[in-house]
Amino acid sequence: MEEAIAAADTAWVLAAFTAVALMVPGLALFYGGMLGVKSALNMIMMVLGGFAVAGVVWVFFGPAAVLGDSVGGLGLIGNPFADIGLGSLLEPDPAGGVPAALVAAFHLLFAGITVAIIAGGVADRMKFSAWMAFAAIWVVLVYLPIAHWVFAFDDEEAGTKGGWIANVLGAQDFAGGTAVHMNAGVAALALAIALGKRRGFPHVARPHSLPLVVLGGGILMFGWFGFNGGSAGGANHTAGVVVLNTMVAAVAGLLGWLLVERIREKHATTLGAISGMIAALVGITPAASLVSPLGALLIGFTAGAVCFLTVSLKFKLGYDDSLDVVAIHLMGGVVGTLLIAFVATGAAPAGIDGLFFGGGIDLLGRQLLAMAAVFAYSFAVTWLIAKALDKTMGLRVDKETEITGIDVPIHGETAYVMDSFGTSAPSKMRPEEFAADREVVVPAVK
């Protein structure tokens, strides 16, 4: 029976892994469709490139630094040099259960997606070379320590110590509301401020393909069931509750965003619907195992409404977060992490009561301190990385490239080629062949 359970758990985490892997192209399409046509491919490349860099770094340092024994027992970071190349993961675990190699692979996806999310905050103006360098440095200096704080748990049997947020502070974060979403949102904010606004901001190109945005968002939602459900660690009761709460929150978030958008803007938009769904998925990520479906409804609806209202802050405060990473990921993570202190119920798998169910005020304090620590560390170190790269290699593309669009000058490609229904030219072209102000006109069908 134990072997059968271990096999089922492994099969579920393998399935969850494949679902989460789809989030990478899903995010690329989601972001790419929201940009003007002349920088869509660059955004896709930033998502794919950032993810790839994070994956390479992970092989050298990741599992030991995030999930390994804390250096000095302080809960700040695991020893990144304890298993370079992951050779120890080639041996089967005599205790059985989900293989350590699969756990490491699952967390590789978490690291890569966190980096990829940041890209949305700096669209239309960052050098691709600088972005790739930033991704490598940021994973090492920011993601690995914060992920250790949140995801590494003490193991008394093995005699290992985990991260300080999970074990000393005792804050609750089921699947990365702080380590993934808040972390990425804060980093996007710091990097966007360091880069400066796009030329012409706030008057920038509108989304060139809302169907691509919806397709990408739908793929993200599919992957999120693996992201949250796989974090249960197996095919168990917790996974069932988590998947239910994830779905409930997603639909509530879509409605929450649309309701506020309809009241404020007099329209309920397609972009708003998919954005509200993603905001709610962010919000439920830290809380999925701690709340009832009614709690998930509240978190999802609140995340959708609050994240919509947060979008306007970039215009009031003057930071250019291109694709609203701050509004959706930072604020969505805040909503979910904070509401745990109120709507967590002991009847849920985690077994913790929030204030609405008779719990103490101390959980609220722990949640606030965890969020403050992640915000302060991520913002400060990201800012320093950005400034160092700006001084050495430069962060921003030149004026001409920014005006004409990044795709052709940097990547030698354009997303669409339409020659009035004639023979299509090759998708690659030299920058001098591309007219910056050329508009593609499709003849009317008679």
C-alpha positions, -999 to +999 in steps of 0.1 A: +000+000+000+028+024+009+045+017-025+012+023-043+007+057-025+042+067-033+037+059-070+004+078-071+021+108-054+049+107-079+025+105-108+005+135-096+036+157-091+049+146-126+015+157-141+017+189-121+052+195-134+041+193-170+012+217-163+034+242-147+059+239-176+032+251-199+030+283-179+062+295-196+048+298-232+015+308-216+031+338-199+050+346-231+017+348-251-001+367-223+026+393-221+034+394-259-002+401-268-005+430-245+023+449-263+023+468-296+032+446-325+067+460-329+079+447-295+059+416-291+086+391-300+111+409-277+087+403-248+083+366-257+121+363-259+125+380-225+102+355-209+119+325-226+154+338-221+149+347-184+134+313-177+163+296-194+189+315-175+172+307-142+171+270-151+209+269-157+216+287-125+193+263-107+214+233-118+245+248-101+231+263-069+193+260-067+181+229-047+208+232-020+205+269-017+166+268-014+157+235+001+190+225+018+202+229+053+204+265+064+240+279+067+247+283+104+211+275+112+202+311+107+174+305+082+189+329+056+202+307+029+211+271+022+247+262+012+247+268-026+279+248-030+266+217-013+255+199-045+267+217-076+255+198-106+228+179-086+248+147-086+232+135-054+198+135-070+207+107-093+205+082-065+171+069-055+158+079-021+157+047+001+128+062+021+106+063-011+081+089-017+083+116-044+118+115-059+141+144-048+150+149-084+113+156-092+110+180-063+141+199-076+127+200-111+094+213-098+111+241-079+132+249-110+100+259-127+091+282-097+124+300-100+122+304-138+086+316-138+094+342-110+121+357-132+099+356-163+071+375-145+095+404-138+100+410-176+065+424-179+074+454-159+102+466-182+088+459-216+095+481-246+128+496-234+153+472-218+183+457-236+180+420-241+216+414-231+211+434-199+180+415-192+198+381-195+226+393-172+200+407-147+181+374-147+212+354-137+224+378-110+188+382-096+182+345-092+214+341-072+211+372-050+174+376-046+153+345-055+174+318-039+176+335-004+139+345-003+128+311-016+148+295+012+131+317+038+097+305+026+100+270+011+127+253+033+112+235+064+131+221+094+136+184+093+142+170+128+148+135+115+176+147+092+188+173+116+185+202+091+172+237+095+150+256+071+142+292+063+133+318+090+099+328+076+086+293+074+101+280+107+110+309+131+084+334+121+058+309+113+041+329+085+019+310+061+025+308+024+013+276+007+028+280-028+047+312-032+026+343-026+056+360-011+086+341-026+072+341-062+045+368-068+054+395-043+090+390-050+086+393-087+062+423-084+086+442-061+116+434-084+096+447-114+088+479-095+125+485-086+137+476-121+111+498-138+120+528-116+157+522-124+150+521-161+127+551-162+095+555-182+089+546-218+091+575-243+056+590-246+043+573-213+015+572-205+005+573-242+019+539-254+009+513-279-023+494-272-024+455-270-019+442-305-038+409-300-063+404-272-070+368-284-034+360-277-037+376-243-067+354-235-050+323-249-019+329-228-040+336-197-060+304-203-028+284-205-016+301-173-048+291-155-043+255-166-008+256-153-019+271-120-037+239-111-003+222-113+015+251-096-008+250-066-020+214-067+015+200-071+026+220-041+005+196-020+033+171-026+011+142-037-023+128-048-040+135-015-068+154+002-049+186+003-044+186-034-081+182-039-090+211-017-063+233-033-075+226-068-111+235-058-100+267-041-079+277-070-108+273-095-132+291-072-109+320-067-102+324-104-139+328-114-145+352-085-115+373-095-127+376-130-161+390-117-144+412-092-123+430-117-151+434-142-175+448-116-152+475-105-141+482-141-177+485-152-184+510-124-153+530-129-148+528-167-183+520-179-170+490-198-163+454-189-134+444-211-118+412-223-084+423-210-100+430-177-116+396-175-084+377-180-064+401-158-089+396-130-086+359-133-048+360-131-049+385-102-072+360-083-049+331-090-020+351-076-041+359-045-051+323-038-016+309-043-004+315-007-038+306+008-050+276-012-046+250+017-057+274+044-092+285+034-126+271+026-142+276-008-161+306+006-128+320+018-114+314-017-143+333-032-136+363-009-098+362-017-104+359-055-130+386-057-110+410-035-078+404-055-097+411-088-112+444-075-081+456-056-057+448-084-078+467-109-077+498-086-040+494-082-034+497-120-041+535-118-013+540-092+014+539-119-001+570-135-005+588-102+029+579-088+048+580-121+064+546-124+061+528-157+052+492-149+045+483-186+023+452-181+010+458-146+032+433-128+030+455-097-008+457-098-014+420-104+015+401-088+027+424-060-008+435-050-024+401-056+003+385-034-004+410-007-041+404-008-038+367-005-011+367+021-028+392+042-063+377+040-050+344+053-049+361+088-086+367+085-102+338+066-080+308+073-100+280+089-090+251+109-113+229+088-090+234+058-060+210+053-035+234+070-056+234+102-050+271+111-077+295+122-077+331+112-094+360+130-128+353+115-127+318+129-114+325+164-077+327+157-054+352+173-040+385+161-005+371+161-010+354+127-017+388+111+015+402+126+035+373+112+020+377+078+028+415+078+064+409+089+070+383+062+056+406+035+077+436+048+109+415+048+104+402+012+095+437+000+125+454+016+151+428+006+138+423-030+135+460-037+169+470-023+189+442-039+171+445-072+177+482-073+214+477-066+217+451-093+200+474-118+222+503-110+254+482-112+243+468-147+234+503-159+269+516-150+287+487-166+267+476-197+237+499-198+201+488-192+182+507-218+180+504-256+189+535-276+163+561-286+159+550-322+154+514-312+128+523-286+109+544-311+110+519-340+103+489-318+128+463-304+119+433-325+137+441-357+168+459-344+175+434-316+161+401-329+160+406-367+124+395-368+089+409-369+058+391-355+036+394-385+043+398-423+013+409-444+020+419-480-016+428-490-024+391-495+005+387-519+036+365-515+049+368-479+084+380-474+107+361-450+101+369-414+136+381-409+147+415-421+175+440-416+167+470-394+173+494-422+146+477-442+120+483-416+101+516-416+093+526-380+061+544-389+048+518-413+012+508-407+000+475-420-033+481-439-055+451-447-077+457-478-114+454-471-130+422-483-156+429-509 
